Structures are given as C-alpha cells and as structure tokens.
C-alpha cells in the first residue's frame, strides 16, 4: 500500500427484521501495520433514520376459518378486532364442535411477510407459548379444559407484542390448528395482524 489516499471498505448486512434497539450501533475499527504502527482508527455509527412505528401502535386483527369438510369445529367469531402493542391482549375465537373431545394437540405457525418466524406445538391442555425473534413479543395458545363437550367452544390466544415492534413484524399471519387425541381435525384458524390505518 503506497502513501496517499486509501479507501477503507466496511460491508454491513443488517436484517430487515432488526428491532429499533439494535438499529443504533457503534462499530469501532482499527488497523495496525506489520511493524506495529497504528494505521487508522475509525468509528462508524448507525441510527434509525425515522421512527416508523410509534410506541403503543394499534394493530388491526382479521381472521378466517381454514378448516375443511373433515374438521369438527368451525370458527364463527373472533374478538377483539384490534390489539395494542406494548401490552398483552387475549384474542378469543368462538366456534361449535360436533363431538366430545378428551384431549388434543395444538400447532401454531407464525409468519411475517411470508417468512416463518416460529413454529410451536404442544398439549392443548397446557399453554403453548411461541417467543418471537428479536424480542418482538410472544403468542400463546391458552390451555383448554378437557374433556370438551360437543357445542360452543372458546379458543383463547394471548398476543403480547413489543411497543417497539419493527414494521416488518407488525404484519403477521398466525396459523393455528388442533388435532384430537384420536387424530381428528378439531379446528383450523388463521389470525392476521396489520398496522391499523389512521383516519384523519
């Protein structure tokens, strides 16, 4: 390397899902020559350019029953229709099951922008919690009391999303299914969240 102007390339590759807490960084770079001399010292700082998600933002919740002809329960309602980030909210789906159920297994897939963030499964008599990456929060299928009698059933899902959730995680699809201990399909539910439009 000759004396004179020198270029120091630093390649940064940051995830699109990076949370605000990791967007503000300091990268301290030094170089020492083979003779032990100090060559350069460089501090590179990054910070979020604009706040895209305000703390405590509102996410709209939509849903769809995704069961087929072999599914024993059809979801007919889901409430509430919106949730606030920064606190835990229980979203309850309601439907009718056509047979008594002695036990079941939950399964849940959580996607953002088509990318699977987390897949969780477990005994439906106990809470099944899915922790989202990057400290974005959690989604928990609340345990059901068995045996279930035929008739109306409530399916509670607790969503706890960080107030600092990045925009890439605000739009999600939560795909929830349950299978009985005899292998029957019990229900299939898709819950979708997206930042609620602000009316002005």
C-alpha positions in Angstrom: 0.0 0.0 0.0 1.5 3.3 -1.1 1.4 6.6 0.8 -1.6 8.7 -0.1 -5.3 8.3 -0.3 -6.6 5.0 0.9 -10.2 3.6 0.8 -11.4 1.5 3.8 -14.4 -0.6 2.8 -16.8 -1.8 5.5 -19.6 -4.1 4.4 -22.7 -4.0 6.6 -25.5 -6.5 6.1 -28.4 -6.0 8.6 -31.7 -8.0 8.7 -34.9 -6.3 7.5 -36.4 -7.6 10.8 -33.9 -5.6 13.0 -35.6 -4.0 16.0 -35.1 -0.4 16.9 -32.9 -1.4 19.9 -30.3 -2.9 17.6 -30.5 -0.2 14.9 -28.4 2.2 16.9 -24.8 0.8 16.9 -21.2 1.8 17.1 -18.6 -0.1 15.0 -15.0 0.6 16.2 -12.4 -0.3 13.6 -8.6 -0.1 14.0 -5.7 -1.4 12.0 -2.0 -1.9 13.0 0.8 -2.4 10.5 3.1 -5.4 10.4 5.7 -3.2 12.1 3.3 -2.4 15.0 2.4 1.2 13.9 -1.1 2.4 14.3 -2.6 2.8 10.8 -6.1 4.1 11.4 -8.9 4.3 13.9 -12.5 4.6 12.6 -15.8 4.8 14.4 -18.9 4.1 12.3 -22.3 4.9 13.9 -25.8 3.8 12.8 -29.2 5.1 14.0 -32.7 4.6 12.8 -33.4 7.5 10.3 -37.1 8.0 11.1 -39.4 6.4 13.7 -41.7 4.2 11.6 -43.7 2.7 14.4 -44.9 4.8 17.3 -44.9 3.1 20.8 -48.3 1.6 21.6 -49.5 1.4 18.0 -52.8 -0.3 17.1 -52.8 -3.5 15.0 -55.9 -4.5 13.2 -56.9 -8.2 13.6 -58.7 -10.2 10.9 -59.3 -13.9 10.8 -60.6 -16.8 8.7 -61.7 -20.3 9.5 -59.4 -22.6 7.4 -61.0 -25.9 8.2 -62.2 -28.4 5.6 -65.1 -30.9 5.5 -63.3 -33.2 7.9 -62.7 -30.5 10.6 -65.0 -31.0 13.6 -65.3 -27.3 14.7 -66.0 -24.3 12.6 -64.8 -20.9 14.0 -67.7 -18.4 13.8 -66.2 -15.3 15.5 -63.0 -13.8 16.8 -62.7 -10.8 19.2 -61.3 -8.2 19.6 -60.8 -6.7 16.1 -57.7 -4.8 17.1 -54.9 -5.0 19.7 -52.4 -2.5 21.2 -48.7 -3.2 21.1 -46.9 -2.9 24.3 -49.3 -5.0 26.4 -50.8 -8.5 26.4 -54.2 -9.0 24.7 -56.3 -12.1 24.7 -57.9 -12.8 21.3 -60.7 -15.3 21.6 -62.1 -17.4 18.8 -65.5 -19.0 19.2 -66.9 -22.0 17.4 -69.0 -25.1 17.6 -67.5 -28.6 17.9 -69.7 -31.5 16.8 -68.2 -34.2 19.1 -66.9 -34.6 22.6 -63.1 -34.3 22.9 -60.9 -35.9 25.6 -57.6 -34.4 24.6 -55.8 -32.6 21.8 -52.6 -31.2 20.4 -52.1 -27.6 19.3 -49.8 -26.5 16.5 -49.0 -22.9 15.5 -47.0 -21.3 12.7 -46.3 -17.5 12.8 -45.2 -15.8 9.6 -44.3 -12.2 8.8 -44.1 -11.1 5.1 -44.3 -14.8 4.1 -41.3 -15.8 6.2 -41.8 -18.3 9.0 -40.7 -16.7 12.3 -41.7 -19.5 14.7 -43.4 -22.9 14.8 -44.7 -24.3 18.1 -46.8 -27.3 19.2 -47.8 -29.0 22.4 -50.5 -30.4 24.6 -53.7 -28.4 24.2 -54.5 -28.8 27.9 -51.5 -26.5 28.7 -50.4 -23.1 27.5 -48.3 -23.4 24.3 -46.1 -20.2 24.0 -44.2 -19.1 21.0 -41.5 -16.4 21.6 -41.0 -14.2 18.6 -37.4 -13.4 17.5 -35.5 -10.2 18.3 -37.6 -9.5 21.4 -40.7 -8.7 19.4 -43.0 -10.5 21.9 -44.9 -13.7 22.1 -48.1 -15.5 21.1 -49.5 -18.1 23.5 -52.3 -20.6 22.9 -54.0 -20.8 26.2 -54.7 -24.3 27.6 -58.2 -25.8 27.3 -60.1 -27.8 29.9 -60.8 -31.3 28.9 -63.0 -33.2 28.3 -64.7 -30.8 25.9 -68.4 -31.5 25.4 -70.0 -31.1 21.9 -71.2 -27.5 21.5 -69.8 -24.0 21.7 -66.0 -23.8 22.4 -63.8 -20.7 23.0 -60.2 -20.7 21.8 -58.1 -18.1 23.6 -54.9 -16.8 22.1 -52.8 -14.3 24.1 -50.7 -11.9 22.0 -48.0 -9.8 23.7 -46.2 -7.6 21.1 -43.5 -5.1 21.9 -44.3 -1.4 21.7 -41.1 -1.2 19.7 -42.1 -3.9 17.2 -40.5 -3.2 13.8 -42.8 -2.6 10.8 -41.7 -5.9 9.2 -43.2 -7.8 12.2 -46.4 -5.8 12.5 -48.0 -7.6 9.6 -48.3 -11.3 10.5 -50.2 -14.5 9.9 -50.8 -16.8 12.8 -51.9 -20.3 11.6 -53.4 -22.3 14.4 -54.7 -25.9 14.3 -55.7 -28.5 16.8 -55.9 -32.3 16.5 -57.8 -34.5 18.9 -56.2 -37.4 20.8 -57.9 -39.8 18.3 -56.3 -38.0 15.3 -59.3 -36.0 14.2 -59.0 -32.4 13.0 -60.6 -30.2 15.6 -60.2 -26.7 14.2 -58.1 -24.5 11.8 -57.8 -20.8 12.4 -55.9 -18.0 10.6 -55.3 -14.8 12.6 -53.8 -11.9 10.7 -52.4 -8.6 12.1 -51.5 -5.4 10.3 -50.9 -1.8 11.4 -54.3 -0.2 11.6 -54.9 2.7 9.2 -55.0 6.2 10.9 -58.1 8.1 9.9 -57.6 11.9 9.5 
